[in-house]
Amino acid sequence: MNSAPWWKEATIYQIYPRSFFDSNGDGEGDLPGVTSQLDYVKNLGVDAIWLSPFYTSPNKDGGYDVANPRDVDPRFGNLDDAKELIAQAHRRNLRVIADIVPNHFSDQHEWFQAALKAGRGSKERERFHFYDANPDGTPPNNWISLFGGPSWTQVADGQFYLHLFDSSQPDLNWENPEVNADFEKTLRFWIDLGVDGFRIDVAHGLIKEDVLINHSDPQGLSNALRLDVAMDAEVRNALLLTVPYFDRQGVHEIYRKWRKLFDSYGEREIMAVAEAWVHPPVNATRYVRADELHQVFNFDLLTAEFDSKVLFDVIERSISLNATVNALPTWALSNHDSPRVATRIGDEQARALALFVFGLPGSAYVFAGQELGLPDGQIEDSDRQDPTFFRTNGQIKGRDGARVPLPWSGNTTPFGFSTGKPWLPISQSWKDLTVESELADPKSSLHLYRNALELRKKLLVGAGGITWLESCYHGSKGESLLSYSRGAITVVMNLSDSAKECDAEGKLIIVSGGTVDARDGKKVIPARSTAWFLA
Ligand SMILES: [Ca+2]
C-alpha cells in the first residue's frame, strides 16, 4: 500500500472553465462543458483538476472578482452542475481542486455594497481598507495597482478604498474576524459539496502593513509583480524585495487555522496549494511548514529563460528550499496569468522542458492547452477583455492570449469549442493543434504528454530525490546539457541548437522531439530536446 497522500506527487490539470468547452452554444465554456470532457482529461494521465473560479461574478477579472463565493455564476451553470462535475470526476478517480480568492471580493459582493451605504467609520467599512484622503485630497499612499493605475478608488463621501488589483476588486481586511469566519464558511461549503482541495489565489497578500506609507518606485514594483511584463531579472529581483503588501507574517496565522479545518476532514486528505510569489524565494517555504499549507507554487519556471544555468539554479533551489521544511516542490510552465510556454521559449523548447520537469519530484501542474502545445492566441485590441489592457491604456496587452478557448475538433474555427461565437477568437492557424488532429498524430505534443505522464506515474512517483549528473551537466559553464538521474531513469535535456553527445546509460523510453542516435557508445541527443533512459 502506498501511504503517501494523493497530492504529494500528483499531476494537476488547470482548467480555465470559460475557455475549456462550451456546452450550450453561448460562446463561453461552462461546468457541464468540463464534465463532458472528463474522459479526455482522465486519458491525459493526470490525477486532479484545478478549476479557475466559476463563482457568481461580474467577470471584470475573469472570475477572480467574486460576488458570491458560495454559488455558481449562471454563465458557468449552477450548483447542481458543480455537484455533477465533482461526482463525474470522482467516478474517474480524478480529484477536484477549487480556486478561492481571499484577497478581495468583487465590488458587487453584498458586503461591499453595504460598506458603501453604511459610510465612514461603520463596521461594514472595517471589512475592507477604507481610509480618508490626505489633506491635499490625494489617495492615502502612492501604490500602483497590479493591473495599472492607482491602488485606491474614491467613493462618494471622499474616503478611498484599497485595491491591489482592479478597482472592482476591493481588498478584504483580514484583521477583521468576520472576514476569516466567512472564508471558513466558504471552505466548508465546498468541501461538503465534494471538492478535494483549494488553490489559494494571492495567498501571500491577505495581511497589509504600512498602508499609509509611500513606496519609492510604485510603478516599477507593479511591473515587477506581473508575470506578463518582461524585465531584467536583477532589476525585478531588487524591486521584489521591497513589496510592502505581500508576505507579511500575519498570513501564516490564517493558514494555520485553515490547516486545522482541512485536517478535521481526516481521510479525505483535503489539500491546499498557495499562489505565493514571494521574495526572497526562501520565504515560500514558510507556507508549506508542517502546520500550514500542503504546496506552494514555484513561479520561477514561468519566467525562466531556456538556459542551463538558469534552469539548474531554479530547479535545484526549489528542491533544496522545500526540503528544509520536508515539502516537495511544484512545477508549472504556464498558467492563466502568464504567456503560454510555447510562445515564451519556443515550441520545441516547451516540449523539452515539460519532459524534463515531469521527471522531477513533487507535483506537476499543466495548464489546459499546454498539452497541445498551444501558443498564445493572436488577439486584436478590439477583442481584448483583460482589465490590465484598459487600466494601462493598452500599454500592457494583458493575459487574454493564454486564455483563448481550446481547439477540439474539425478543420474550421472555433474547432468544436462552441456552436456559437467564442468569447475570444480562435485562430484558423490552430487547425493542426486540435485535440482531434493531435490524437491522430503519434508525434504530437498531446501524445508526448500522455506518454510522459504514464511513464512518470509508473516509474518515478515516489522514487525519491534526483542526482545531478556531472557527465552531462555543465550548467555552471553555460553549456548545453542538463541531466539528472532519479530511480532507474536518467533524464537528459539538450538546450542547444545542435545535437550533443552524452554518456547516459540505459534504454531510450521517450524523447520530446527528434531522434536519439548512438555514436561510439554515447547517446546523441537532438537539439532542443529531452530524452529519458531506463537503466
Ligand atoms: Ca456556455
Residues whose N, C-alpha, C, O or C-beta is under 5 A from the ligand:
A	BS01	CA	D22 S23 N24 G25 D26 G27 E28 G29 D30 R75
